[in-house]
Amino acid sequence: MKILSYVDSLYPGIAKELAEAPIVLYYRGTLRENSGGIGIVGSRRCTGYGKEVAIEAAQYLAQHGIAVISGLAKGIDGYAHTACLKAGGYTLAFLGNGLDVNYPREHRELQASIAENGAVISEYLPMIKARPEHFPRRNALISSWSQKLLVVEASTKSGALITAALSKTLGREVLAPPHELHRLNGKGTNGLLRDGATLYLEPAQLLFNNCSAGSDVGFDFLEHLEIIKKGEKIIKGYSLKKNLTLAEQQIQIILMDSDKTIQELGDLTGINQILLMEHLSIMELEGLIESSAGGRFKLK
């Protein structure tokens, strides 16, 4: 177990926007610099529809090197963490109990896997058991560490609505998919949409605002990504390599506009620089891109 203090460089700046941000947090695993990400929360007793939405969103974020943040609860939280891990991503789980307490018990192995491939975080000391009054505090941490929050599914009395309200207070974008009008699990989510939440229709909406859709690139990023998905072989005179990951497709499209530094690629893709270097190294070995002495990358 490690200790994260408020003045530690690994304590995200966005998390400090919470007025009651804990002075000390305890964690197991590895915290990245700027480890904020996208929150995914929802019902414990979720529907197949909610499960599908959560898994798709978490996989997409993992492929783009963006942290998936949730609360390790049954249902939507568990599916989001698991899908992220299976896609090779990085995930953070916030607990309403001490780190040595397995709650829920069914997530004992998942909690251990998150500690190996991300971090499990709590403001509670060891041996402190989960209690109802702890979870609003846990939800506040999820909100404060998340640049955006996706509420996949929620009834009118769901704790996910508390997380959404806290996110709104912090000025974070709250997204929600539409649900059938009379399904209880979706009444809270539809209520969020009625009250101004963003209508969620596709995972690309979860990208950070400063890197969504390649806004600083000289052509429509999402349009060209769709062209690749349709099996086209050439865009702007460049031959498109098959079997690239989504992140590598993103890099390929952005470099079609002009050569870029790793910092510029990171700003445009939202991929952290460690993962970005891995992708660039693989693409260079495969002969798709090349680097210059000035530290810039371009397509061959």
C-alpha positions in Angstrom: 0.0 0.0 0.0 1.2 3.5 -0.9 0.3 6.9 0.3 -0.6 9.8 -2.1 -0.5 13.2 -0.4 -2.3 16.4 -1.7 1.1 18.0 -2.5 2.4 14.9 -4.4 3.0 15.6 -8.1 1.0 12.5 -8.9 -2.1 14.0 -7.3 -4.1 15.2 -10.4 -4.8 18.9 -10.7 -8.4 18.3 -11.7 -8.9 16.2 -8.6 -8.0 19.2 -6.5 -10.9 21.1 -7.9 -13.1 19.2 -5.4 -13.4 21.4 -2.3 -13.3 18.4 0.0 -10.4 16.7 -1.8 -8.7 14.4 0.7 -5.3 15.5 2.0 -4.2 11.8 1.9 -5.2 8.9 -0.2 -4.1 5.3 0.0 -3.5 3.2 -3.1 -2.2 -0.1 -4.5 -0.9 -0.2 -8.0 0.7 2.4 -10.2 -0.4 6.0 -10.6 0.5 7.7 -13.9 1.2 11.4 -14.2 -2.0 13.3 -15.1 -3.9 10.1 -14.3 -7.3 11.6 -14.6 -9.5 9.9 -17.2 -13.2 9.2 -18.1 -15.6 8.0 -15.4 -18.1 5.2 -16.3 -20.8 4.4 -13.7 -24.2 2.9 -13.5 -26.6 0.3 -12.0 -25.5 -2.7 -10.1 -28.4 -4.7 -11.5 -27.8 -3.7 -15.1 -29.5 -4.8 -18.3 -27.8 -6.4 -21.2 -28.1 -3.1 -23.0 -26.2 -1.3 -20.2 -23.5 -4.0 -20.1 -23.0 -3.6 -23.9 -22.7 0.2 -23.7 -20.2 0.0 -20.8 -18.0 -2.6 -22.4 -17.9 -0.7 -25.7 -17.0 2.6 -24.1 -14.3 1.0 -21.8 -12.7 -0.8 -24.7 -12.6 2.3 -26.8 -10.9 4.3 -24.0 -8.4 1.6 -23.4 -7.5 1.5 -27.1 -6.9 5.3 -27.0 -4.8 5.2 -23.8 -7.3 7.0 -21.7 -7.9 5.8 -18.1 -11.3 4.3 -17.2 -12.4 5.4 -13.8 -15.1 3.7 -11.7 -16.1 2.3 -8.3 -15.6 -1.5 -8.5 -19.2 -2.1 -7.7 -21.2 -5.0 -9.3 -22.8 -4.3 -12.6 -21.7 -1.4 -14.8 -18.6 -0.6 -12.7 -17.3 -4.2 -12.9 -18.0 -4.5 -16.6 -16.2 -1.2 -17.3 -13.1 -2.2 -15.3 -13.0 -5.7 -16.8 -13.4 -4.6 -20.4 -10.7 -2.0 -20.0 -8.2 -4.6 -18.6 -9.0 -7.1 -21.3 -8.3 -4.4 -24.0 -4.9 -3.8 -22.4 -6.0 -0.5 -20.8 -5.4 1.4 -17.6 -8.1 1.7 -15.0 -8.6 3.3 -11.6 -11.0 1.9 -9.0 -12.2 4.1 -6.0 -13.4 2.2 -2.9 -15.7 3.0 0.0 -13.6 0.9 2.3 -10.0 0.1 3.2 -7.7 -1.4 0.6 -7.4 -4.7 2.5 -11.2 -5.2 2.5 -12.6 -7.0 -0.5 -16.0 -5.4 -1.3 -17.9 -6.8 -3.1 -16.4 -10.2 -2.4 -17.1 -11.3 -5.9 -14.6 -8.7 -7.2 -11.6 -10.0 -5.2 -9.7 -11.1 -8.3 -10.8 -8.0 -10.3 -9.5 -5.8 -7.5 -6.1 -7.6 -7.6 -6.0 -7.3 -11.4 -6.7 -3.6 -11.3 -3.8 -3.1 -8.8 -1.5 -4.9 -11.3 -2.7 -2.8 -14.3 -3.8 0.4 -12.8 -4.6 1.5 -9.3 -7.1 0.8 -6.5 -7.6 4.0 -4.4 -9.3 4.8 -1.1 -9.3 7.6 1.5 -10.1 5.0 4.2 -7.5 3.3 6.4 -7.0 -0.5 6.3 -9.6 -2.6 8.1 -12.3 0.0 7.5 -15.4 -1.8 6.1 -17.7 -0.5 3.5 -20.6 1.5 4.9 -23.4 3.4 3.1 -22.2 6.8 4.3 -18.8 6.1 2.6 -20.1 5.9 -0.9 -21.0 9.5 -1.5 -17.4 10.3 -0.7 -16.2 7.6 -3.0 -18.5 9.0 -5.7 -17.0 12.5 -5.2 -13.6 11.1 -5.9 -14.8 9.4 -9.1 -16.2 12.7 -10.3 -13.2 14.8 -9.4 -10.7 12.5 -11.2 -12.9 12.2 -14.3 -12.7 14.8 -17.1 -16.1 13.5 -18.3 -18.6 11.1 -16.8 -20.6 8.5 -18.7 -23.7 7.4 -16.7 -24.6 4.2 -18.5 -27.7 3.2 -16.6 -29.4 4.5 -13.5 -32.7 4.2 -11.7 -34.2 7.3 -10.0 -32.5 6.3 -6.7 -29.1 5.2 -8.1 -25.9 6.3 -6.5 -24.7 7.0 -10.1 -27.0 10.1 -10.0 -25.0 11.4 -7.0 -21.8 11.0 -9.0 -23.5 12.8 -11.9 -24.6 15.7 -9.7 -21.1 16.1 -8.3 -19.6 16.1 -11.8 -22.0 18.8 -12.9 -21.0 20.9 -9.8 -17.4 20.5 -10.9 -18.2 21.7 -14.4 -17.5 18.3 -16.0 -19.5 17.0 -18.9 -22.1 14.3 -18.0 -23.1 12.0 -20.8 -26.0 9.4 -20.8 -27.4 7.0 -23.5 -31.1 7.0 -24.1 -33.3 4.3 -22.5 -36.7 2.9 -23.0 -39.3 5.2 -21.3 -40.8 2.6 -18.9 -37.7 0.6 -18.0 -36.9 1.3 -14.3 -33.1 1.1 -14.8 -33.2 3.9 -17.4 -35.5 6.4 -15.6 -32.6 8.1 -13.8 -30.6 8.2 -17.0 -33.4 9.7 -19.1 -33.9 12.2 -16.3 -30.3 13.3 -16.7 -30.9 13.9 -20.4 -34.0 15.9 -19.6 -32.0 18.1 -17.3 -29.3 18.9 -19.8 -26.8 15.9 -19.9 -25.2 15.2 -23.2 -26.9 12.6 -25.3 -24.4 9.7 -25.6 -24.5 7.9 -29.0 -20.9 6.8 -29.7 -17.6 6.3 -27.8 -15.8 9.1 -29.8 -17.7 11.5 -27.6 -15.6 10.4 -24.6 -12.4 11.8 -26.0 -11.0 14.8 -24.2 -12.1 18.1 -25.6 -8.6 19.1 -26.6 -8.1 16.0 -28.7 -11.5 15.1 -30.0 -11.9 14.6 -33.7 -8.5 16.0 -34.5 -9.6 19.6 -34.3 -6.2 21.0 -35.1 -5.7 18.7 -38.1 -6.3 20.0 -41.6 -9.1 17.5 -42.4 -12.0 15.7 -40.7 -10.4 13.1 -38.4 -13.6 11.1 -37.7 -14.6 11.2 -41.4 -11.3 9.6 -42.4 -11.5 7.1 -39.5 -14.8 5.9 -40.9 -13.3 5.6 -44.4 -10.6 3.3 -43.0 -13.3 1.2 -41.2 -15.1 0.8 -44.6 -12.0 -0.9 -46.0 -10.7 1.9 -48.3 -7.0 1.4 -49.2 -5.8 4.9 -50.0 -6.5 8.3 -48.5 -4.7 11.5 -49.7 -2.2 9.4 -51.7 -1.2 7.3 -48.7 -1.6 3.5 -48.7 -3.5 2.5 -45.6 -2.0 -0.4 -43.6 -4.5 -3.0 -42.5 -4.8 -4.6 -39.0 -3.8 -1.4 -37.1 -5.2 -0.7 -33.6 -7.5 2.2 -33.3 -4.7 4.2 -31.7 -2.4 3.4 -34.7 -5.2 4.3 -37.1 -5.5 7.6 -35.3 -1.8 8.3 -35.6 -1.8 7.4 -39.2 -4.6 9.8 -40.1 -3.1 12.7 -38.2 0.3 12.2 -39.8 -1.4 12.4 -43.2 -1.9 16.2 -42.6 1.8 16.9 -41.7 4.7 15.6 -39.6 4.2 15.9 -35.9 6.3 15.8 -32.6 5.3 13.3 -29.9 3.9 16.2 -27.9 1.7 17.3 -30.8 0.5 13.7 -31.3 -0.3 13.3 -27.6 -2.3 16.6 -27.6 -4.3 15.5 -30.7 -4.9 11.8 -29.8 -5.2 12.0 -26.0 -2.9 9.0 -25.7 -0.3 9.3 -22.9 3.3 9.5 -24.1 4.4 6.1 -22.8 1.8 4.3 -24.8 2.3 6.7 -27.7 6.0 5.8 -27.9 5.1 2.1 -27.9 2.7 2.6 -30.8 5.2 4.8 -32.7 8.0 2.2 -32.2 5.9 -0.6 -33.6 4.8 1.5 -36.6 8.4 2.5 -37.3 9.5 -1.1 -37.2 6.8 -2.0 -39.6 7.9 0.7 -42.0 4.8 2.7 -41.8 6.4 5.9 -40.3 9.8 7.3 -39.8 11.4 9.8 -37.4 13.6 12.7 -38.1 16.6 14.1 -36.2 14.3 16.9 -34.9 12.1 14.4 -33.1 9.3 14.6 -35.6 7.4 11.7 -37.1 6.0 11.4 -40.6 4.4 8.8 -42.8 6.6 7.0 -45.3 
